[in-house]
Structure formats: C-alpha cells, structure tokens
Amino acid sequence: MFWYHEDLDRLEREITDLGYEPKMVFYGSSSFSLWTGLIHAFKDYLPVNLGFGGSTLAACTWFFDRVFENIKRPEAIVIYAGDNDLGDKRHPEEVVLFFESLLAKIRCKYGEIPCTFISIKPSISRWYLSDSIRYTNSNVKEICLKDSNFHYVNVYDAMLDDAGYPNGDLFIEDGLHLNGKGYKLWENKLKEVSKIFPEKIKIKM
C-alpha cells in the first residue's frame, strides 16, 4: 500500500497545521477528499477532512493508527469507503470484515463515540457492481443494529433516478465522483440524522 504514503504525509501535515482540535472527523476515500465544500458545510462542528484518494476500507483500517495518531478526542467520525474495494474485485463479505475491523479500532481508541457510515453510492461507471454494493450496504446496515452509537446513512436510494439507475445529474464526467449537486444531497442526508451531530460539540457562533 506504498502508493498511499504521499496522501498520508499530506494528512499528517494538515492535522499538524489545523490550529484546533477537530471534533468531527470525515475519514475515507476520494469521495471525501474531493468534497471541497465539506468543511464549510459542517463548520459548526470543528470538522477535519481525512479523505485520501483511491482509499479502500482495507487501507482505512490498515492506516487508522497512523492517520489518527494526533487526533486526540473526536466527538464523532463519519466514514465513506468500500467503493474502491469492490472495484478492486474484493468480495462484499471481505469488505464488511474490513469495516468491522475499522469500527473495532475506533472503539478501542475512542470508546463509544458516534460513528456513521455513508452507504456505498451507486455510480454510472460502477453500475455493474450494483448487486455487490447493495449486498455490502445491507450487511453494514445490520451491524448498526448491534451498536447503538453506530449510524447508517442511506444515500444509495436517494441517488437513483425514477427508473432505478444512478442519477447522472449528481456526477461529474467520469460517472464515479460527485458534483456539487451530489454533495449537497449527501450533506442533506447526513444532517437528517441528528444523532450524528451531538449538540455538545456544536460551536456557538
């Protein structure tokens, strides 16, 4: 996984230069790292964007200790990954195991803080993986039933058009990554789940 190290070095520098202790951490793949409006959208919660390009759930788990070494005490973690694992031909059950391992690492380091998993999105370029994506999402959703501080946010259904296919209005030209409209949908879906935004971490403006 040496190809991630440039991005990981970048994250370490950004964490060092933050100037504040982040309370809401967004951790995952390029769907986060390309979300340029993320920090502004959740500014009331002292967020940090720890997305790194091409990341898999396997990589998020493998590098968790390194990335979070200097994140002292976040109040909530939001995760998006799994898309690239399936694209790399990993079996859905293997992807779910990686998620369980990541959640266990979070619980070991930070205890019962709220954790949120954004469902793996449907996309035009990976529509051939739709069955695997639905299966993975379904199994991750089941895990939330075992953990009262784990929340599953379903963006999959909201990103389909009336015919049941990925809505092209939500993607940039590559058919994989989101445009502004797609990110606004994600922002709204996250903000619908009030439990992932504890009032105690909201910054009074």
LUMNU-768315 format. One record per atom (N, C-alpha, C): residue in one letter; chain; atom name; y, x, z. Coordinates in pm, whole numbers, plus 50000, padded with zeros to 5 digits. Atoms other than C-alpha are relative to their C-alpha. Layout:
REM residues N
SITE   r   c    a      yy      xx      zz
SITE   A   A   CA       Y       X       Z
...
This chain:
REM residues 205
SITE   r   c    a      yy      xx      zz
SITE   M   A    N   49880   50082   50000
SITE   M   A   CA   50000   50000   50000
SITE   M   A    C   50127   50086   50000
SITE   F   A    N   49887   49907   50000
SITE   F   A   CA   50229   50301   49946
SITE   F   A    C   50120   49946   49923
SITE   W   A    N   49891   50050   50084
SITE   W   A   CA   50434   50107   49689
SITE   W   A    C   50102   49916   50077
SITE   Y   A    N   49906   50078   49919
SITE   Y   A   CA   50597   49905   49969
SITE   Y   A    C   50099   50086   50078
SITE   H   A    N   49926   49919   49903
SITE   H   A   CA   50746   50201   50151
SITE   H   A    C   50150   50006   49972
SITE   E   A    N   49857   49999   50029
SITE   E   A   CA   51080   50206   49969
SITE   E   A    C   50068   49877   50058
SITE   D   A    N   49946   50123   49943
SITE   D   A   CA   51140   49843   50066
SITE   D   A    C   49997   50003   50152
SITE   L   A    N   50010   49993   49854
SITE   L   A   CA   51020   49908   50420
SITE   L   A    C   50106   50093   50058
SITE   D   A    N   49892   49911   49956
SITE   D   A   CA   51261   50201   50453
SITE   D   A    C   50133   49925   49999
SITE   R   A    N   49877   50080   50010
SITE   R   A   CA   51538   49964   50338
SITE   R   A    C   50012   49905   50117
SITE   L   A    N   49997   50094   49888
SITE   L   A   CA   51444   49706   50601
SITE   L   A    C   50032   50070   50130
SITE   E   A    N   49974   49926   49877
SITE   E   A   CA   51444   49967   50875
SITE   E   A    C   50148   50037   50011
SITE   R   A    N   49857   49967   49999
SITE   R   A   CA   51796   50077   50775
SITE   R   A    C   50084   49876   50030
SITE   E   A    N   49924   50123   49980
SITE   E   A   CA   51919   49718   50764
SITE   E   A    C   49992   49953   50144
SITE   I   A    N   50015   50040   49860
SITE   I   A   CA   51779   49642   51108
SITE   I   A    C   50086   50088   50090
SITE   T   A    N   49920   49906   49922
SITE   T   A   CA   51946   49955   51249
SITE   T   A    C   50149   49969   49988
SITE   D   A    N   49857   50022   50027
SITE   D   A   CA   52279   49859   51091
SITE   D   A    C   50047   49857   50029
SITE   L   A    N   49964   50141   49983
SITE   L   A   CA   52277   49489   51190
SITE   L   A    C   50124   49979   50087
SITE   G   A    N   49888   50021   49908
SITE   G   A   CA   52518   49515   51480
SITE   G   A    C   49979   49884   50095
SITE   Y   A    N   50033   50108   49907
SITE   Y   A   CA   52349   49226   51663
SITE   Y   A    C   49849   49991   50011
SITE   E   A    N   50143   50022   49982
SITE   E   A   CA   52009   49130   51796
SITE   E   A    C   49961   49871   49927
SITE   P   A    N   50037   50121   50074
SITE   P   A   CA   51855   48889   51542
SITE   P   A    C   49915   49907   50084
SITE   K   A    N   50075   50101   49925
SITE   K   A   CA   51721   48566   51686
SITE   K   A    C   49905   49920   49910
SITE   M   A    N   50088   50069   50094
SITE   M   A   CA   51572   48405   51375
SITE   M   A    C   49963   50097   49889
SITE   V   A    N   50048   49901   50096
SITE   V   A   CA   51359   48629   51153
SITE   V   A    C   49928   49930   49886
SITE   F   A    N   50068   50047   50120
SITE   F   A   CA   51260   48542   50797
SITE   F   A    C   49918   50117   49945
SITE   Y   A    N   50091   49889   50032
SITE   Y   A   CA   50956   48752   50705
SITE   Y   A    C   49906   49958   49888
SITE   G   A    N   50091   50035   50108
SITE   G   A   CA   50764   48757   50380
SITE   G   A    C   50033   50071   49871
SITE   S   A    N   49997   49941   50133
SITE   S   A   CA   50779   48817   50008
SITE   S   A    C   50137   49988   49934
SITE   S   A    N   49874   50003   50075
SITE   S   A   CA   51045   48828   49736
SITE   S   A    C   50064   49862   49997
SITE   S   A    N   49939   50133   49991
SITE   S   A   CA   51096   48453   49770
SITE   S   A    C   50103   49997   50112
SITE   F   A    N   49896   49982   49898
SITE   F   A   CA   51288   48556   50083
SITE   F   A    C   50100   50108   49958
SITE   S   A    N   49908   49889   50029
SITE   S   A   CA   51432   48889   49966
SITE   S   A    C   50100   49963   49891
SITE   L   A    N   49910   50044   50108
SITE   L   A   CA   51584   48717   49659
SITE   L   A    C   50089   49883   50041
SITE   W   A    N   49922   50114   49952
SITE   W   A   CA   51734   48437   49869
SITE   W   A    C   50134   50050   50051
SITE   T   A    N   49873   49937   49966
SITE   T   A   CA   52090   48567   49865
SITE   T   A    C   50084   49915   50096
SITE   G   A    N   49922   50087   49913
SITE   G   A   CA   52231   48266   50049
SITE   G   A    C   49935   49972   50133
SITE   L   A    N   50077   50032   49879
SITE   L   A   CA   51978   48271   50333
SITE   L   A    C   50081   50025   50128
SITE   I   A    N   49929   49966   49877
SITE   I   A   CA   52191   48446   50594
SITE   I   A    C   50113   49901   50026
SITE   H   A    N   49891   50097   49983
SITE   H   A   CA   52485   48213   50533
SITE   H   A    C   49946   49863   50039
SITE   A   A    N   50056   50133   49975
SITE   A   A   CA   52264   47903   50533
SITE   A   A    C   49959   49981   50146
SITE   F   A    N   50049   50009   49863
SITE   F   A   CA   52128   47984   50880
SITE   F   A    C   50082   50087   50096
SITE   K   A    N   49914   49908   49925
SITE   K   A   CA   52424   48181   51017
SITE   K   A    C   50014   49964   50147
SITE   D   A    N   49985   50043   49861
SITE   D   A   CA   52435   47975   51337
SITE   D   A    C   49889   50053   50090
SITE   Y   A    N   50118   49960   49923
SITE   Y   A   CA   52103   48127   51444
SITE   Y   A    C   49977   50151   49998
SITE   L   A    N   50011   49854   50005
SITE   L   A   CA   52172   48502   51408
SITE   L   A    C   49875   50043   49923
SITE   P   A    N   50120   49971   50078
SITE   P   A   CA   51920   48543   51124
SITE   P   A    C   49996   50143   49947
SITE   V   A    N   50018   49877   50077
SITE   V   A   CA   51780   48852   50956
SITE   V   A    C   49894   49971   49894
SITE   N   A    N   50091   50022   50112
SITE   N   A   CA   51606   48853   50618
SITE   N   A    C   49913   50124   49983
SITE   L   A    N   50093   49888   50010
SITE   L   A   CA   51299   49079   50628
SITE   L   A    C   49898   49978   49888
SITE   G   A    N   50086   50014   50116
SITE   G   A   CA   51157   48981   50291
SITE   G   A    C   49993   50131   49924
SITE   F   A    N   50009   49881   50084
SITE   F   A   CA   51023   49263   50075
SITE   F   A    C   49916   49969   49876
SITE   G   A    N   50050   50039   50131
SITE   G   A   CA   50939   49243   49706
SITE   G   A    C   49851   50024   49980
SITE   G   A    N   50142   49989   50030
SITE   G   A   CA   50582   49177   49600
SITE   G   A    C   49909   49989   50120
SITE   S   A    N   50078   50001   49878
SITE   S   A   CA   50470   49137   49957
SITE   S   A    C   49891   49893   49998
SITE   T   A    N   50111   50093   49980
SITE   T   A   CA   50138   48973   50032
SITE   T   A    C   49989   49970   50149
SITE   L   A    N   50028   50024   49858
SITE   L   A   CA   50019   48819   50357
SITE   L   A    C   49925   50119   50058
SITE   A   A    N   50070   49880   49955
SITE   A   A   CA   49791   49120   50377
SITE   A   A    C   50100   50109   50038
SITE   A   A    N   49900   49898   49971
SITE   A   A   CA   50094   49352   50359
SITE   A   A    C   50086   49962   50120
SITE   C   A    N   49921   50045   49885
SITE   C   A   CA   50295   49141   50604
SITE   C   A    C   49926   50027   50131
SITE   T   A    N   50081   49975   49882
SITE   T   A   CA   50010   49174   50852
SITE   T   A    C   49988   50150   50026
SITE   W   A    N   50020   49855   49989
SITE   W   A   CA   49949   49544   50785
SITE   W   A    C   50124   50070   50053
SITE   F   A    N   49877   49932   49966
SITE   F   A   CA   50314   49641   50824
SITE   F   A    C   50079   49933   50113
SITE   F   A    N   49926   50074   49897
SITE   F   A   CA   50410   49398   51103
SITE   F   A    C   50053   50091   50109
SITE   D   A    N   49958   49914   49888
SITE   D   A   CA   50420   49660   51379
SITE   D   A    C   50116   50090   49959
SITE   R   A    N   49893   49913   50047
SITE   R   A   CA   50639   49889   51169
SITE   R   A    C   50130   49923   49981
SITE   V   A    N   49879   50076   50032
SITE   V   A   CA   50883   49624   51049
SITE   V   A    C   50066   49946   50127
SITE   F   A    N   49946   50066   49880
SITE   F   A   CA   50923   49458   51391
SITE   F   A    C   50017   50095   50118
SITE   E   A    N   49992   49904   49889
SITE   E   A   CA   50931   49777   51597
SITE   E   A    C   50131   49988   50076
SITE   N   A    N   49868   50006   49936
SITE   N   A   CA   51305   49741   51666
SITE   N   A    C   50059   49860   50004
SITE   I   A    N   49958   50138   49979
SITE   I   A   CA   51322   49361   51673
SITE   I   A    C   49956   49963   50141
SITE   K   A    N   50038   50006   49858
SITE   K   A   CA   51333   49318   52049
SITE   K   A    C   49946   49865   50043
SITE   R   A    N   50044   50130   49949
SITE   R   A   CA   51311   48948   52119
SITE   R   A    C   50054   49888   49913
SITE   P   A    N   49957   50113   50082
SITE   P   A   CA   51349   48698   51834
SITE   P   A    C   49962   49869   50068
SITE   E   A    N   50031   50132   49943
SITE   E   A   CA   51350   48330   51924
SITE   E   A    C   49919   49915   49903
SITE   A   A    N   50078   50075   50099
SITE   A   A   CA   51184   48211   51601
SITE   A   A    C   49972   50091   49880
SITE   I   A    N   50038   49925   50120
SITE   I   A   CA   51002   48358   51299
SITE   I   A    C   49957   49900   49894
SITE   V   A    N   50035   50084   50115
SITE   V   A   CA   50980   48191   50957
SITE   V   A    C   49930   50089   49897
SITE   I   A    N   50085   49919   50087
SITE   I   A   CA   50711   48316   50717
SITE   I   A    C   49985   49935   49863
SITE   Y   A    N   50044   50043   50133
SITE   Y   A   CA   50667   48287   50343
SITE   Y   A    C   49926   50115   49933
SITE   A   A    N   50083   49904   50071
SITE   A   A   CA   50382   48478   50182
SITE   A   A    C   49867   49931   49966
SITE   G   A    N   50129   50056   50042
SITE   G   A   CA   50040   48418   50026
SITE   G   A    C   49994   49978   49851
SITE   D   A    N   49984   50016   50144
SITE   D   A   CA   50166   48353   49675
SITE   D   A    C   49939   50118   49925
SITE   N   A    N   50043   49879   50070
SITE   N   A   CA   50104   48713   49569
SITE   N   A    C   49855   50037   50029
SITE   D   A    N   50142   49975   49971
SITE   D   A   CA   49768   48740   49746
SITE   D   A    C   49913   49925   49900
SITE   L   A    N   50078   50081   50094
SITE   L   A   CA   49634   48457   49532
SITE   L   A    C   50018   50052   49857
SITE   G   A    N   49974   49942   50131
SITE   G   A   CA   49800   48611   49226
SITE   G   A    C   49920   50127   49978
SITE   D   A    N   50082   49878   50007
SITE   D   A   CA   49606   48930   49307
SITE   D   A    C   49850   49968   50006
SITE   K   A    N   50139   50047   50007
SITE   K   A   CA   49283   48723   49295
SITE   K   A    C   49927   50007   50133
SITE   R   A    N   50067   50013   49871
SITE   R   A   CA   49218   48714   49667
SITE   R   A    C   49953   49856   50018
SITE   H   A    N   50053   50134   49974
SITE   H   A   CA   49007   48420   49780
SITE   H   A    C   50089   49930   50102
SITE   P   A    N   49916   50073   49905
SITE   P   A   CA   49202   48146   49963
SITE   P   A    C   49959   50019   50146
SITE   E   A    N   50043   49984   49861
SITE   E   A   CA   48989   48185   50275
SITE   E   A    C   50039   50137   50054
SITE   E   A    N   49955   49867   49959
SITE   E   A   CA   49076   48555   50282
SITE   E   A    C   50149   49997   50034
SITE   V   A    N   49857   50012   49976
SITE   V   A   CA   49445   48465   50261
SITE   V   A    C   50025   49933   50135
SITE   V   A    N   49986   50070   49871
SITE   V   A   CA   49407   48226   50554
SITE   V   A    C   49969   50094   50116
SITE   L   A    N   50034   49903   49895
SITE   L   A   CA   49241   48501   50758
SITE   L   A    C   50115   50098   50024
SITE   F   A    N   49884   49913   49983
SITE   F   A   CA   49538   48728   50690
SITE   F   A    C   50110   49929   50078
SITE   F   A    N   49898   50073   49926
SITE   F   A   CA   49770   48455   50813
SITE   F   A    C   49965   49991   50148
SITE   E   A    N   50042   50007   49860
SITE   E   A   CA   49567   48409   51131
SITE   E   A    C   50022   50134   50070
SITE   S   A    N   49979   49867   49941
SITE   S   A   CA   49585   48785   51188
SITE   S   A    C   50148   50025   50026
SITE   L   A    N   49856   49984   49981
SITE   L   A   CA   49962   48784   51139
SITE   L   A    C   50048   49918   50118
SITE   L   A    N   49960   50085   49889
SITE   L   A   CA   50006   48493   51378
SITE   L   A    C   49955   50059   50133
SITE   A   A    N   50050   49937   49877
SITE   A   A   CA   49791   48674   51636
SITE   A   A    C   50087   50119   50039
SITE   K   A    N   49912   49887   49971
SITE   K   A   CA   50012   48983   51606
SITE   K   A    C   50133   49952   50058
SITE   I   A    N   49875   50055   49949
SITE   I   A   CA   50323   48772   51657
SITE   I   A    C   49983   49953   50144
SITE   R   A    N   50025   50052   49865
SITE   R   A   CA   50173   48603   51962
SITE   R   A    C   49982   50114   50100
SITE   C   A    N   50024   49886   49911
SITE   C   A   CA   50064   48938   52108
SITE   C   A    C   50132   50068   50036
SITE   K   A    N   49874   49928   49977
SITE   K   A   CA   50413   49090   52072
SITE   K   A    C   50107   49914   50065
SITE   Y   A    N   49888   50084   49959
SITE   Y   A   CA   50640   48793   52136
SITE   Y   A    C   49961   49874   50077
SITE   G   A    N   50040   50120   49928
SITE   G   A   CA   50434   48525   52308
SITE   G   A    C   50014   49874   49917
SITE   E   A    N   50005   50131   50065
SITE   E   A   CA   50469   48157   52226
SITE   E   A    C   50134   49959   49938
SITE   I   A    N   49877   50038   50069
SITE   I   A   CA   50787   48168   52019
SITE   I   A    C   49967   49910   49882
SITE   P   A    N   50026   50084   50116
SITE   P   A   CA   50821   47909   51742
SITE   P   A    C   49979   50084   49874
SITE   C   A    N   50028   49937   50128
SITE   C   A   CA   50664   48027   51417
SITE   C   A    C   49985   49891   49895
SITE   T   A    N   50003   50099   50108
SITE   T   A   CA   50699   47845   51088
SITE   T   A    C   49945   50064   49874
SITE   F   A    N   50053   49955   50130
SITE   F   A   CA   50502   47884   50766
SITE   F   A    C   50048   49903   49894
SITE   I   A    N   49962   50080   50116
SITE   I   A   CA   50662   47760   50446
SITE   I   A    C   49882   49998   49905
SITE   S   A    N   50117   50011   50086
SITE   S   A   CA   50382   47630   50228
SITE   S   A    C   50016   50082   49872
SITE   I   A    N   49996   49928   50127
SITE   I   A   CA   50292   47835   49923
SITE   I   A    C   50048   49903   49893
SITE   K   A    N   49936   50090   50097
SITE   K   A   CA   50501   47691   49644
SITE   K   A    C   49916   49984   49873
SITE   P   A    N   50055   50012   50135
SITE   P   A   CA   50378   47550   49314
SITE   P   A    C   50098   50069   49906
SITE   S   A    N   49907   49937   50095
SITE   S   A   CA   50521   47751   49025
SITE   S   A    C   49944   49987   49860
SITE   I   A    N   50039   50014   50141
SITE   I   A   CA   50516   47732   48649
SITE   I   A    C   49907   50114   49960
SITE   S   A    N   50077   49885   50046
SITE   S   A   CA   50382   48084   48599
SITE   S   A    C   49865   50013   50069
SITE   R   A    N   50128   49990   49929
SITE   R   A   CA   50101   48041   48854
SITE   R   A    C   49936   49862   50018
SITE   W   A    N   50057   50133   49988
SITE   W   A   CA   50009   47680   48795
SITE   W   A    C   49848   50002   49990
SITE   Y   A    N   50146   49986   50011
SITE   Y   A   CA   49657   47799   48706
SITE   Y   A    C   49935   50023   50137
SITE   L   A    N   50051   49980   49864
SITE   L   A   CA   49623   47877   49079
SITE   L   A    C   50021   49878   50089
SITE   S   A    N   49961   50116   49919
SITE   S   A   CA   49719   47526   49190
SITE   S   A    C   49891   49956   50097
SITE   D   A    N   50108   50041   49910
SITE   D   A   CA   49377   47443   49336
SITE   D   A    C   49990   50096   50119
SITE   S   A    N   50007   49901   49893
SITE   S   A   CA   49370   47768   49535
SITE   S   A    C   50120   49988   50093
SITE   I   A    N   49880   50015   49918
SITE   I   A   CA   49726   47713   49654
SITE   I   A    C   49987   49880   50092
SITE   R   A    N   50016   50121   49917
SITE   R   A   CA   49652   47360   49775
SITE   R   A    C   49897   50024   50110
SITE   Y   A    N   50105   49973   49901
SITE   Y   A   CA   49335   47479   49950
SITE   Y   A    C   50054   50090   50111
SITE   T   A    N   49942   49909   49900
SITE   T   A   CA   49521   47764   50123
SITE   T   A    C   50098   49926   50089
SITE   N   A    N   49902   50076   49923
SITE   N   A   CA   49806   47537   50228
SITE   N   A    C   49933   49905   50098
SITE   S   A    N   50071   50096   49916
SITE   S   A   CA   49565   47279   50364
SITE   S   A    C   49940   50068   50123
SITE   N   A    N   50063   49929   49889
SITE   N   A   CA   49387   47537   50578
SITE   N   A    C   50103   50057   50097
SITE   V   A    N   49895   49953   49911
SITE   V   A   CA   49708   47688   50712
SITE   V   A    C   50057   49884   50081
SITE   K   A    N   49951   50118   49930
SITE   K   A   CA   49829   47339   50798
SITE   K   A    C   49907   49964   50116
SITE   E   A    N   50096   50030   49893
SITE   E   A   CA   49509   47290   51001
SITE   E   A    C   50022   50090   50121
SITE   I   A    N   49978   49906   49890
SITE   I   A   CA   49591   47599   51206
SITE   I   A    C   50111   49951   50092
SITE   C   A    N   49887   50045   49919
SITE   C   A   CA   49915   47437   51320
SITE   C   A    C   49957   49899   50104
SITE   L   A    N   50049   50098   49904
SITE   L   A   CA   49711   47172   51499
SITE   L   A    C   49948   50067   50127
SITE   K   A    N   50054   49926   49886
SITE   K   A   CA   49578   47444   51731
SITE   K   A    C   50109   50074   50077
SITE   D   A    N   49892   49921   49941
SITE   D   A   CA   49919   47592   51819
SITE   D   A    C   50126   49914   50000
SITE   S   A    N   49887   50092   49992
SITE   S   A   CA   50200   47369   51944
SITE   S   A    C   50133   50064   49960
SITE   N   A    N   49878   49931   50040
SITE   N   A   CA   50459   47634   51858
SITE   N   A    C   49990   50059   49860
SITE   F   A    N   50010   49962   50140
SITE   F   A   CA   50343   47680   51500
SITE   F   A    C   50031   49876   49916
SITE   H   A    N   49956   50113   50081
SITE   H   A   CA   50507   47459   51237
SITE   H   A    C   49977   50030   49851
SITE   Y   A    N   50029   49991   50143
SITE   Y   A   CA   50407   47399   50877
SITE   Y   A    C   50103   49918   49925
SITE   V   A    N   49899   50071   50079
SITE   V   A   CA   50680   47308   50628
SITE   V   A    C   49951   49987   49857
SITE   N   A    N   50056   50028   50132
SITE   N   A   CA   50555   47144   50311
SITE   N   A    C   50111   49994   49894
SITE   V   A    N   49908   50003   50114
SITE   V   A   CA   50771   47244   50015
SITE   V   A    C   49924   49973   49870
SITE   Y   A    N   50083   50015   50121
SITE   Y   A   CA   50479   47213   49771
SITE   Y   A    C   50027   49866   49931
SITE   D   A    N   49986   50133   50059
SITE   D   A   CA   50502   46837   49717
SITE   D   A    C   50142   49976   49950
SITE   A   A    N   49860   50024   50037
SITE   A   A   CA   50882   46840   49705
SITE   A   A    C   50040   50075   49873
SITE   M   A    N   49966   49919   50118
SITE   M   A   CA   50876   47095   49421
SITE   M   A    C   49929   49954   49873
SITE   L   A    N   50066   50056   50117
SITE   L   A   CA   50669   46881   49186
SITE   L   A    C   50088   49894   49935
SITE   D   A    N   49925   50105   50069
SITE   D   A   CA   50819   46657   48920
SITE   D   A    C   49923   49869   50004
SITE   D   A    N   50062   50132   49995
SITE   D   A   CA   50729   46293   48864
SITE   D   A    C   49861   49999   49938
SITE   A   A    N   50131   49991   50064
SITE   A   A   CA   50431   46396   48651
SITE   A   A    C   49901   50084   50080
SITE   G   A    N   50088   49922   49914
SITE   G   A   CA   50291   46616   48929
SITE   G   A    C   49991   50147   49964
SITE   Y   A    N   49996   49859   50039
SITE   Y   A   CA   50381   46953   48775
SITE   Y   A    C   50122   50068   50063
SITE   P   A    N   49884   49932   49942
SITE   P   A   CA   50620   47223   48902
SITE   P   A    C   50129   49961   49928
SITE   N   A    N   49871   50043   50054
SITE   N   A   CA   50979   47110   48854
SITE   N   A    C   50077   50120   49946
SITE   G   A    N   49935   49886   50063
SITE   G   A   CA   51134   47352   48607
SITE   G   A    C   50145   50018   50040
SITE   D   A    N   49860   49991   49958
SITE   D   A   CA   51483   47276   48740
SITE   D   A    C   50019   50088   50123
SITE   L   A    N   49991   49926   49874
SITE   L   A   CA   51401   47474   49056
SITE   L   A    C   49976   50150   49983
SITE   F   A    N   50042   49862   50022
SITE   F   A   CA   51307   47807   48894
SITE   F   A    C   50093   50074   49905
SITE   I   A    N   49932   49916   50098
SITE   I   A   CA   51469   48098   48717
SITE   I   A    C   49907   50017   49880
SITE   E   A    N   50070   49992   50128
SITE   E   A   CA   51347   48204   48374
SITE   E   A    C   49855   50046   50011
SITE   D   A    N   50137   49950   49991
SITE   D   A   CA   51031   48379   48499
SITE   D   A    C   49900   49893   50043
SITE   G   A    N   50089   50109   49961
SITE   G   A   CA   50891   48046   48620
SITE   G   A    C   49929   50023   50132
SITE   L   A    N   50063   49967   49873
SITE   L   A   CA   50798   48205   48953
SITE   L   A    C   50098   49996   50116
SITE   H   A    N   49902   49991   49892
SITE   H   A   CA   51110   48268   49157
SITE   H   A    C   50102   49885   49992
SITE   L   A    N   49913   50116   49989
SITE   L   A   CA   51360   48008   49273
SITE   L   A    C   50143   50029   49955
SITE   N   A    N   49857   49993   50026
SITE   N   A   CA   51711   47941   49153
SITE   N   A    C   50075   49937   50117
SITE   G   A    N   49921   50055   49891
SITE   G   A   CA   51995   47808   49368
SITE   G   A    C   49956   49862   50042
SITE   K   A    N   50044   50136   49970
SITE   K   A   CA   51871   47452   49344
SITE   K   A    C   49867   50003   50078
SITE   G   A    N   50127   49987   49929
SITE   G   A   CA   51523   47559   49454
SITE   G   A    C   50021   50044   50144
SITE   Y   A    N   49974   49954   49864
SITE   Y   A   CA   51660   47746   49754
SITE   Y   A    C   50069   49894   50084
SITE   K   A    N   49938   50109   49925
SITE   K   A   CA   51874   47450   49852
SITE   K   A    C   49895   49902   50049
SITE   L   A    N   50110   50087   49959
SITE   L   A   CA   51559   47240   49859
SITE   L   A    C   49929   50061   50121
SITE   W   A    N   50066   49934   49887
SITE   W   A   CA   51393   47498   50087
SITE   W   A    C   50086   49992   50126
SITE   E   A    N   49910   50008   49884
SITE   E   A   CA   51697   47507   50314
SITE   E   A    C   49994   49861   50064
SITE   N   A    N   50002   50137   49947
SITE   N   A   CA   51695   47129   50348
SITE   N   A    C   49867   49968   50066
SITE   K   A    N   50131   50027   49941
SITE   K   A   CA   51320   47113   50413
SITE   K   A    C   49985   50070   50135
SITE   L   A    N   50007   49929   49873
SITE   L   A   CA   51348   47376   50686
SITE   L   A    C   50085   49930   50106
SITE   K   A    N   49910   50061   49903
SITE   K   A   CA   51640   47202   50851
SITE   K   A    C   49955   49861   50043
SITE   E   A    N   50058   50128   49959
SITE   E   A   CA   51444   46877   50863
SITE   E   A    C   49911   50016   50123
SITE   V   A    N   50094   49976   49890
SITE   V   A   CA   51209   47040   51118
SITE   V   A    C   50078   50059   50117
SITE   S   A    N   49909   49957   49894
SITE   S   A   CA   51432   47057   51423
SITE   S   A    C   49934   50093   50100
SITE   K   A    N   50068   49918   49900
SITE   K   A   CA   51166   47222   51639
SITE   K   A    C   50006   50148   49969
SITE   I   A    N   49995   49858   50033
SITE   I   A   CA   51203   47549   51450
SITE   I   A    C   50138   50059   50024
SITE   F   A    N   49865   49954   49973
SITE   F   A   CA   51571   47569   51542
SITE   F   A    C   50039   49965   50143
SITE   P   A    N   49968   50032   49860
SITE   P   A   CA   51586   47570   51923
SITE   P   A    C   50150   50006   50025
SITE   E   A    N   49857   50006   49974
SITE   E   A   CA   51931   47471   52039
SITE   E   A    C   50048   50120   50082
SITE   K   A    N   49956   49890   49915
SITE   K   A   CA   51932   47758   52285
SITE   K   A    C   50039   50124   49921
SITE   I   A    N   49965   49880   50076
SITE   I   A   CA   51963   48012   52003
SITE   I   A    C   50118   49972   49907
SITE   K   A    N   49889   50029   50090
SITE   K   A   CA   52235   47830   51813
SITE   K   A    C   50128   50060   50055
SITE   I   A    N   49877   49935   49959
SITE   I   A   CA   52557   48026   51823
SITE   I   A    C   50115   49900   49996
SITE   K   A    N   49887   50092   49993
SITE   K   A   CA   52855   47822   51935
SITE   K   A    C   50119   50062   49927
SITE   M   A    N   49892   49948   50082
SITE   M   A   CA   53128   47868   51677
SITE   M   A    C   50136   49951   50054
